[in-house]
Amino acid sequence: MTAARPASRRLEVLRSVTIVSVSSYIEFALGLFVGVWIARALGPADFGRYAFTVWVCGLLIMFSNHALTTSSTKFIAEADGLGDPGAGSHIAWRLNRVQHASSAVVIGLFLLVLLVVRPVEWHDAPLVAAALVVLATASKANYAMWVAIAKGQERFETEAIATVVVGVLNVAMVMAATLAKAGLLAFVGIFTVCCLLLNLINRWAYRHYCQPFTPGPVPVELSVRLHRHLRLTAVLIIIVSVKAGGIEVFLLNSFATSTAVGFFAIAQTLTRGAVQLFSVGLTTTLLPYMAKTFGERGHEHAVRFLGEASRFYWAVGLVIAGLGLVTTPGLVTLMYGHRYADAIPAIEAMLVLAGLLLLGNGIAAYQTVVDRQDDRIRITVAALFINLAAGIALVPAYGLLGAVLSYAISRLSELMLAVHYLRKATTGGLPVAAMARLFAVGIVATLIAWTVTSTVPSPWGFIPGGVVFVGVFVPASVLVRYWGEDDFRLLAAIAQRFGPPGRLLLRGLHSLQGQRADTLS
């Protein structure tokens, strides 16, 4: 019975990861197509202005929701794990009301700031641009809140439906605007319409799949922890919203050109897309499942969950880094054209960074679940000051290169501090020896794939290079015994559902692992 329960939980996690991953792959493909189309339609300078406007919306959304989304997911899932889903419903109702008030305050302050400071990017129609930004912020901030509540209930269908439907509509609107030779404001308007549609479609899906939230009392002990978590996480997320590339965008906008802002935005977009493509399923489901495990079985099992997540994050991160180096030059030239060739070094650097630092997502989820937000605040404040110092020293002098270096210094510092505080909190969590073995595998696979890409005389040479990287990396990861017994048990359960092909794959992996297939049955 005890063995069956973890296996059942793993299959539940796998189902949720699959739902999120499939929808995210579709969203990523559609979003990448839209981003390339807009960049080609507007050109580097206007695309930089468009990217700045979207960045302002993202900043306002983070200020509006601050701790509310993370706290909703964590405490609703934890209440369910404690056997009190009613308390989760009451928490959702309470935090949703707070979200409305928070958005109103943030938007009001934004409008007051616009009376004093008017962005030069909106000089053609500042009132129209401001109205579009306000509507996009209010719509998407509330959408994110409802998605977080659904995740706390372990329902991931609502976000999947909304993102896929709106992604298709977005492609159609962008194509129509391009054919009509529309300008910057038209594309900002399309972005705003998509934010509004996300909200409306997600609300419809929520009512179909999720439990309604209602007013009511929250247990005193849970309420005290919730309010403490809200205060600490609000500070944390507001700092993160300023730090996460925001300092570089602001300094580039002030001391460089709109084109540099556009190149940095493309690097961020492709990096975020790669991370979502390979890890969004795990990232989206990790917090609610870890929180439920913490509520059901305590700290020890949350640490074990962190160890498993860290192994997957590290493997996925090395894939992102390796494929980023191998495929970026050819892929970017093919998609964006030679006008954007100067963005390639920044994209390569940020993809490698994103891959190697993906490990921090698991540590952040663990610190959130076990109520160590004070550690996260210390880490983030220190990284913010490092980011400020590096940005001021490097961006005005070196432009786009300085922005990439500043981003790298702050992110690496943040990961080192996160690992330091994790070591202070627990003795387990990171399988360092196995991670070192896989890192060596990643270097070898990247060198081989890079050689293949360089020797193929075609603009499509990055495709065989990428295939070779995966063909070397995946079997070698099994050969160096990176994956554990639990991973193979889960894989065996999945393979049985695919009949003979699944069993053939499993036998091949076991032959690499040096174990008999029946040891995991």
Secondary structure, DSSP 4 states (H G I P E B T S, - for coil): -TTHHHHHHHHHHHHHHHHHHHHHHHHHHHHHHHHHHHHHHHHHHHHHHHHHHHHHHHHHHHHHHTTHHHHHHHHHHHHHHTT-HHHHHHHHHHHHHHHHHHHHHHHHHHHHHHHH---GGGTT-HHHHHHHHHHHHHHHHHHHHHHHHHHHTT--HHHHHHHHHHHHHHHHHHHHHHHTT--HHHHHHHHHHHHHHHHHHHHHHHHHHSPPP------HHHHHHHHHHHHHHHHHHHHHHHHTTHHHHHHHHHHS-HHHHHHHHHHHHHHHHHHHHHHHHHHHHHHHHHHHHHHHH-HHHHHHHHHHHHHHHHHHHHHHHHHHHHHHHHHHHHHH-GGGGGGHHHHHHHHHHHHHTTHHHHHHHHHHHTT-HHHHHHHHHHHHHHHHHHHHHHHHHHTHHHHHHHHHHHHHHHHHHHHHHHHHH-S-S--HHHHHHHHHHHHHHHHHHHHHHHHS-STTTHHHHHHHHHHHHHHHHHHTT-S-HHHHHHHHHHHHTTHHHHHHHHHHHHHHHT--GGGG-
